[in-house]
Amino acid sequence: MAFDTQGHSGGSRHHHHHHKLLKPPHVAIVPTPGIGHLTPLIELAKRLVVHHNISVTFIIPNDGSLLTPQKKVLEAVSSLSISYVFLPPVTFDDLPDDIRMETKIGLTMTRSLSALRDSVRVLNESTRLVSLIVDVFGVDAFDVAVEFQVSPYIFFPTSAMGLLLIFHMPHLHETTSCEYREMPEPVQLPGCVPLHGRDFPDPLQDRTNPAYKALNHMCRKYGSAAGIMVNSFVDLEPGAFKALKEQGRGIPPVFPVGPVIKTGSIDGIDGNECLRWLDKQPNGSVLFVSFGSGGTLSQEQLNELALGLELSGHRFIWVVKSPNETMKNASFFSVQVDGLKVALGVKENKKGIVESQDVATYVRDLIEGDEGNLLRNKMEEYKEAAKLALVEEGSSTKSLAEVAQIWKGLKN
């Protein structure tokens, strides 16, 4: 715990109250399970501590796994004013084995609420607790924040466009009855390029699944946040951020604070060996292939992908997770902001598999073709813009400072 060093202690109640005013503002951060959710939040915590003199406590819901990586990361930053509490593990014994990961994540949260309440009560009594920050799946913790008159904030880890989709979901749910991948027309979110239903995130693709229900419930709670920090920056998605700021949409204040990323080695691989090899390759000649933590492909698709990468004759780094059959829509990425679309046609065969020949053509186009060049130039521009967003006078730096100021004014 970080307290001020004024050396005041004990004394009358009045004195004690005075003591509380001198304390730095304190925020509690509640990540949803998975090391991937924790990593950007730790970077956010570092910024709050170092740049804004705000103390942070992580309250970690426990999905019953060992949480070894989480402990390691938190230990590493405990010298800063960053402390942490692990909640007792929840159990899923009463549930069928095949529940979706998203359902599990949501349930870990709801089943940890009473333990969370106890932790927040203790923090609230011992620190000047001004805000409770949750990430994308954590909005059920808002009830606890409200109970202790602590300001509820969301850290939204992806994009302004993703956030717009969340606020648009209840409307979509009410006005369509088919599955989203069957919608003939793309969805036109304000300030964004049209988005096809088939490209929606996986858990939204089956309306009968409990994960869909949980997400729909979650989308409705987003409006009750006091503010939402987005891990993106204004110059990356100008249209989307403008739309989020327009009054009358029932959207809380939005703060673009990104890119909040971990610098240093890549988790889980021996970064050094990888980087040494990369340094020897010509600039822009290596394709990085990864499907995130949720993205696993069927064995057949893995084989085609491997063969296609091989056939392309280009160098690549591929981060692979173990196969499982549930990943239906492995869409290759497409990059959009000024409506630049790079979704080079990757066709699926009748079995929904992208064949090696098409993968190879795709990779060659990406690295040798005109669209690939366009994409690379665009990426260079974004890289520069991202750096500028984070300098002292940059848009994201100012945005986070704005949030810190709001917090400092609370509970005075």
HELIX and SHEET records of a PDB file:
HELIX    1   1 ARG A   13  LEU A   22  1                                  10    
HELIX    2   2 ILE A   35  HIS A   52  1                                  18    
HELIX    3   3 THR A   68  VAL A   77  1                                  10    
HELIX    4   4 MET A  101  ARG A  111  1                                  11    
HELIX    5   5 LEU A  113  SER A  126  1                                  14    
HELIX    6   6 VAL A  139  ALA A  141  5                                   3    
HELIX    7   7 PHE A  142  GLU A  147  1                                   6    
HELIX    8   8 ALA A  160  THR A  175  1                                  16    
HELIX    9   9 TYR A  180  GLU A  182  5                                   3    
HELIX   10  10 GLY A  197  ASP A  199  5                                   3    
HELIX   11  11 ASP A  202  LEU A  204  5                                   3    
HELIX   12  12 PRO A  210  LYS A  221  1                                  12    
HELIX   13  13 TYR A  222  SER A  224  5                                   3    
HELIX   14  14 PRO A  238  LYS A  245  1                                   8    
HELIX   15  15 GLY A  271  ASP A  279  1                                   9    
HELIX   16  16 GLN A  299  SER A  312  1                                  14    
HELIX   17  17 SER A  356  GLU A  368  1                                  13    
HELIX   18  18 ASP A  370  LEU A  390  1                                  21    
HELIX   19  19 SER A  395  GLY A  409  1                                  15    
SHEET    1   A 7 ILE A  82  PRO A  89  0                                        
SHEET    2   A 7 SER A  55  ASN A  62  1                                        
SHEET    3   A 7 PRO A  25  VAL A  30  1                                        
SHEET    4   A 7 ARG A 128  VAL A 134  1                                        
SHEET    5   A 7 SER A 151  PHE A 156  1                                        
SHEET    6   A 7 GLY A 227  VAL A 230  1                                        
SHEET    7   A 7 VAL A 254  PRO A 256  1                                        
SHEET    1   B 2 VAL A 286  SER A 290  0                                        
SHEET    2   B 2 ARG A 315  VAL A 319  1                                        
END                                                                             
